[in-house]
Amino acid sequence: MKEARVLYWFRTDLRLHDSPALQAALDLSRPSYTPIFTFDPHYVYHSKGSGNRWQFLLDCQNDLSESITKLNPRSQLFVLREAPQTLLPKLFKAWRITHLVFERDTDAYARARDRAVSDLARTAGVETLTRYGRTLWDSDAVVAQHGGKPTMSIAQLQAAGNKVGPIPTPLDFEQERPDADPDLNAPVRESEFQPYKTGIAGPHGDFRPEVLEELGFPPATTPHRGGETRALRMLDHILADEEYAAKFQKPKTSPAAFEPQSTTLLSPHHHFGSLSPRLFYWRVQDLVSRFKGASTPPESLTGQLLFRDMYFAAQAAIGAPFTQTHNNPHCRFIPWHLPSKVEAGTETGTNAISGEYHVDSLQAERWFQRWKAGLTGFPWIDALMRQLKHDGWIHHLGRHAVACFLTRGGCYVHWERGADVFEEWLLDHEPACNAGNWQWLSCTAFFSQYFRCYSPIAFGQKWDKEGRFVRRWVPELKDLDAKYIYEPWKAPLSALDKAGVRIEGDGGLGGNGKREEGTYPEPMFDFNERRKVCLDAMKTAYQVGIYGDDERVKNGTWRELFEAAGQGEMQEEDHTFSDANVDHADDAEHASHKRKVQVKKEGPMDRHVKKTKKEV
Ligand SMILES: Cc1cc2nc3c(=O)[nH]c(=O)nc-3n(C[C@H](O)[C@H](O)[C@H](O)COP(=O)(O)OP(=O)(O)OC[C@H]3O[C@@H](n4cnc5c(N)ncnc54)[C@H](O)[C@@H]3O)c2cc1C
């Protein structure tokens, strides 16, 4: 039988354990096997990602590369620097590849990319093999796959790994540099993204993974680090506490717990694939089956993974519009402030990746910027947002609190603004889970009990009376009496003096000058008033009852419906304020230079969708 020359393309499956795609590659006849990762400009430039997430990725790459070398001292993870769409055809030829193998990805962009790459492989006479492995079941055939056995055979993998073929010789063709526009990560980097500049094999010509500085980002601030070895160790540690793992009930875990947190913190490993969700599922299931009084889905640990599968499957069905309102038939249209810029006639709008939006209300923009900066004047919300930015992770109920506050429970700002911020800062950012959960929390899809609203005061108090979590993340208040820690504006002067803090101003983000040392901002609104305004507005929006794919949403006549229904709070009509990719809404320039909004013609995502439609 002919020898198979396999190109194994690692993406978000950065592990050796329980990988069906990897197994499929190893099952081929007498395979020689080259494991690669290549930087995809879509993620480098056209979707947001903080240095923390890049660090996590590098950790995963390094760990994976070491594991491969342990199996075969002459091999490693070969990290390449070019877009897969242009690079892979060259590799097929240069390395005389017979099979391209990768784990399937149901994300809208990834699907389009993978279709294009598979077509290129077919043209080059290369057979493409793909397998599901990111989710518990095949998202395209959830029920059919239910009960499918997990492949958890690391021993098998190690045995087969010894048969890996020789290291291929370095490449000798020209590298094609991707188009960096739009580069949504430029503001976060300290210097330029270098890898595309150093040739396909990297600065030392050895295909090694980068260090963060080479990617242009400042050092990561997160304490949470990546890698399959670490993920498996974490899993062992979690399961060693049998009572905790078997009786886990999500609603009873505290969002205020830190060091250690109250949930597993495995989500970034699930995102990068350094931990197989099926391994996690079955190991928990195994424990649960022999444990008396174990919890059950949806509250249990396995139940959490079912939520994840649910969002993946929903995205798989809806496609690109799933991560936005525009064109999404399942996402309720609500006239929130700060709506995304959308180009009529495009499938994805420009929001899906660009993050550009209309500032219809300066007030809403200021609230949004204060929310993002952790300077709302509500210590519970600010602590969570600061933890999110610094650590790249917050507890699920913490995400509930900040998401509800930004949307239907305070600011009435579009959920897509919040999802954009999460996209940038979360280590575990997953388009399907992020958009799905934001829709859930804003009551635009999946969940409709909009009258159930989180208080930014009582919710924190419920979990953490003493305010330990707030003191950790809002050090301005660390010495404040617990009585006032969630409502510092109510503290008498004597208590504030004792704590060495003054409650004043708007954090420097509300148009009233800079934030002063030793101060913590006043609350940006009266929460009870805002809750009422939001509730009324949600009620009307539910009465109107239109969805993102409605023609009236697209042609703007939705406004008449809402006006007729007596909607109070809603998107303002005159989108005369532009340039919404700003960090500070109080910039005098913005206030004085109003100009008509420039709508971008077409986003890169649209171009991808179009291109693949043509190609398929
Ligand atoms: C507004 C908002 C945005 C979110 N964005 C993301 C995101 O981008 N990526 C992401 O993975 N999760 C997201 N979540 C879901 C959830 O908050 C995180 O998965 C969870 O907090 C991760 O912590 P953990 O690993 O300790 O979870 P655990 O409670 O230990 O759960 C175990 C695993 O189940 C999965 N999981 C748990 N809850 C959910 C859920 N509600 N939806 C999907 N998967 C879940 C995760 O993979 C997690 O690692 C979001 C939630 C909200 C409210």
The ligand as an SDF file (V2000), in Angstrom:
LIG
                    3D

 53 58  0  0  0  0  0  0  0  0999 V2000
  -22.2020   37.1600   28.5190 C   0  0  0  0  0  0  0  0  0  0  0  0
  -21.4990   35.8380   28.5300 C   0  0  0  0  0  0  0  0  0  0  0  0
  -20.4990   35.5780   27.6110 C   0  0  0  0  0  0  0  0  0  0  0  0
  -19.8520   34.3410   27.6080 C   0  0  0  0  0  0  0  0  0  0  0  0
  -18.8430   34.0990   26.6850 N   0  0  0  0  0  0  0  0  0  0  0  0
  -18.2510   32.8790   26.6550 C   0  0  0  0  0  0  0  0  0  0  0  0
  -17.2330   32.5850   25.6900 C   0  0  0  0  0  0  0  0  0  0  0  0
  -16.8820   33.4140   24.8430 O   0  0  0  0  0  0  0  0  0  0  0  0
  -16.6510   31.3550   25.7310 N   0  0  0  0  0  0  0  0  0  0  0  0
  -17.0220   30.3990   26.6420 C   0  0  0  0  0  0  0  0  0  0  0  0
  -16.4470   29.2970   26.6390 O   0  0  0  0  0  0  0  0  0  0  0  0
  -17.9870   30.6460   27.5380 N   0  0  0  0  0  0  0  0  0  0  0  0
  -18.6080   31.8390   27.5730 C   0  0  0  0  0  0  0  0  0  0  0  0
  -19.6000   32.0870   28.5000 N   0  0  0  0  0  0  0  0  0  0  0  0
  -20.1100   30.9540   29.2870 C   0  0  0  0  0  0  0  0  0  0  0  0
  -19.5240   30.7430   30.6740 C   0  0  0  0  0  0  0  0  0  0  0  0
  -19.5680   31.9170   31.4100 O   0  0  0  0  0  0  0  0  0  0  0  0
  -18.1030   30.2110   30.6580 C   0  0  0  0  0  0  0  0  0  0  0  0
  -17.9840   29.1030   29.7960 O   0  0  0  0  0  0  0  0  0  0  0  0
  -17.7050   29.7470   32.0560 C   0  0  0  0  0  0  0  0  0  0  0  0
  -17.8960   30.7720   32.9770 O   0  0  0  0  0  0  0  0  0  0  0  0
  -16.2780   29.3090   32.0490 C   0  0  0  0  0  0  0  0  0  0  0  0
  -15.8040   29.0380   33.3440 O   0  0  0  0  0  0  0  0  0  0  0  0
  -15.5100   27.5580   33.8320 P   0  0  0  0  0  0  0  0  0  0  0  0
  -14.6230   26.8860   32.8590 O   0  0  0  0  0  0  0  0  0  0  0  0
  -15.0590   27.6390   35.2370 O   0  0  0  0  0  0  0  0  0  0  0  0
  -16.9670   26.9170   33.7440 O   0  0  0  0  0  0  0  0  0  0  0  0
  -17.5860   25.6290   34.4570 P   0  0  0  0  0  0  0  0  0  0  0  0
  -18.7720   26.0660   35.2090 O   0  0  0  0  0  0  0  0  0  0  0  0
  -16.5470   24.8940   35.2080 O   0  0  0  0  0  0  0  0  0  0  0  0
  -18.1310   24.7640   33.2510 O   0  0  0  0  0  0  0  0  0  0  0  0
  -17.3830   23.7370   32.5960 C   0  0  0  0  0  0  0  0  0  0  0  0
  -17.2870   24.0360   31.1270 C   0  0  0  0  0  0  0  0  0  0  0  0
  -18.5700   24.1100   30.5150 O   0  0  0  0  0  0  0  0  0  0  0  0
  -18.5950   25.1130   29.5040 C   0  0  0  0  0  0  0  0  0  0  0  0
  -19.6310   26.0930   29.8640 N   0  0  0  0  0  0  0  0  0  0  0  0
  -20.0730   26.3890   31.0960 C   0  0  0  0  0  0  0  0  0  0  0  0
  -21.0860   27.2810   31.0490 N   0  0  0  0  0  0  0  0  0  0  0  0
  -21.2920   27.5470   29.7540 C   0  0  0  0  0  0  0  0  0  0  0  0
  -22.1920   28.3800   29.0610 C   0  0  0  0  0  0  0  0  0  0  0  0
  -23.1230   29.0910   29.6810 N   0  0  0  0  0  0  0  0  0  0  0  0
  -22.0950   28.4520   27.7200 N   0  0  0  0  0  0  0  0  0  0  0  0
  -21.1870   27.7210   27.0490 C   0  0  0  0  0  0  0  0  0  0  0  0
  -20.3150   26.9020   27.6540 N   0  0  0  0  0  0  0  0  0  0  0  0
  -20.3610   26.8120   28.9930 C   0  0  0  0  0  0  0  0  0  0  0  0
  -17.2180   25.7200   29.4680 C   0  0  0  0  0  0  0  0  0  0  0  0
  -16.4890   25.1100   28.4270 O   0  0  0  0  0  0  0  0  0  0  0  0
  -16.6430   25.3770   30.8260 C   0  0  0  0  0  0  0  0  0  0  0  0
  -15.2500   25.2530   30.8550 O   0  0  0  0  0  0  0  0  0  0  0  0
  -20.2410   33.3400   28.5410 C   0  0  0  0  0  0  0  0  0  0  0  0
  -21.2400   33.6260   29.4630 C   0  0  0  0  0  0  0  0  0  0  0  0
  -21.8610   34.8580   29.4680 C   0  0  0  0  0  0  0  0  0  0  0  0
  -22.9420   35.1120   30.4650 C   0  0  0  0  0  0  0  0  0  0  0  0
  1  2  1  0
  2  3  1  0
  2 52  2  0
  3  4  2  0
  4  5  1  0
  4 50  1  0
  5  6  2  0
  6  7  1  0
  6 13  1  0
  7  8  2  0
  7  9  1  0
  9 10  1  0
 10 11  2  0
 10 12  1  0
 12 13  2  0
 13 14  1  0
 14 15  1  0
 14 50  1  0
 15 16  1  0
 16 17  1  0
 16 18  1  0
 18 19  1  0
 18 20  1  0
 20 21  1  0
 20 22  1  0
 22 23  1  0
 23 24  1  0
 24 25  2  0
 24 26  1  0
 24 27  1  0
 27 28  1  0
 28 29  2  0
 28 30  1  0
 28 31  1  0
 31 32  1  0
 32 33  1  0
 33 34  1  0
 33 48  1  0
 34 35  1  0
 35 36  1  0
 35 46  1  0
 36 37  1  0
 36 45  1  0
 37 38  2  0
 38 39  1  0
 39 40  1  0
 39 45  2  0
 40 41  1  0
 40 42  2  0
 42 43  1  0
 43 44  2  0
 44 45  1  0
 46 47  1  0
 46 48  1  0
 48 49  1  0
 50 51  2  0
 51 52  1  0
 52 53  1  0
M  END
$$$$
